Each structure stands twice: as structure tokens, then as C-alpha cells.
Amino acid sequence: MSWWRGVLAVLAAFIGIRRHASAQQDGKLRPLQLIATALVLVAGLITLLLVVVNWISH
């Protein structure tokens, strides 16, 4: 399975919008892949927020 499909599935879960055919394909993704993708995206978001706060505060 493609990591890109995992990223799209996780982002669609955050947003809550997904087409029926795409949602059915997400069922074929491995849970470990989705968990790892979600953790990487959350870590990236936290890093981005820390950089912005640091940049604003200085």
C-alpha cells in the first residue's frame, strides 16, 4: 500500500470528508500504517506550531 494513500486517509479522517469509493479503499490499508502516518502528521503539526510560536515570541 502506498504511504500517500495512508496520508490521504488520515487527513480525510481529520476533516471528515471522504467519497464512498475512497472510503472503501481505505479499509484495505493496514492499521499500523494508518497509526504511523497519523503520528508523523501530528508530530509535524506540533513542530510547525512550536516553530511559529518561537518565531512570533522573538
C-alpha positions in Angstrom: 0.0 0.0 0.0 1.1 3.5 -0.8 2.0 5.9 2.1 0.3 8.6 0.1 -3.0 6.7 0.4 -2.4 6.5 4.1 -1.8 10.2 4.4 -5.0 10.9 2.4 -7.0 8.6 4.6 -5.7 10.2 7.8 -6.3 13.7 6.6 -9.8 12.8 5.4 -10.5 11.3 8.8 -9.4 14.7 10.4 -11.6 16.7 8.0 -14.4 14.2 7.9 -15.0 14.3 4.2 -14.4 11.2 2.1 -16.1 9.8 -1.1 -17.7 6.4 -0.7 -15.3 4.6 -3.2 -12.3 6.1 -1.5 -13.6 5.2 1.9 -13.9 1.6 0.8 -10.3 1.6 -0.4 -9.2 2.9 3.0 -10.4 -0.4 4.5 -7.6 -2.2 2.7 -4.9 -0.1 4.5 -3.1 -1.7 7.3 -3.9 -0.3 10.8 -0.2 0.0 11.6 0.3 2.1 8.5 -2.5 4.4 9.5 -1.3 4.8 13.0 2.3 5.5 11.9 1.0 8.1 9.4 -1.2 9.8 11.9 1.7 10.0 14.4 4.0 11.5 11.8 1.4 14.1 10.8 0.7 15.0 14.4 4.4 15.4 15.1 4.8 17.6 12.1 1.9 19.8 13.2 3.3 20.1 16.7 6.7 21.0 15.3 5.2 23.6 13.0 3.2 25.2 15.8 6.3 25.3 18.0 8.3 27.0 15.3 5.6 29.5 14.7 5.3 30.3 18.4 9.0 30.6 18.7 9.2 32.9 15.7 6.4 35.1 17.0 7.8 35.3 20.5 11.2 36.5 19.4 
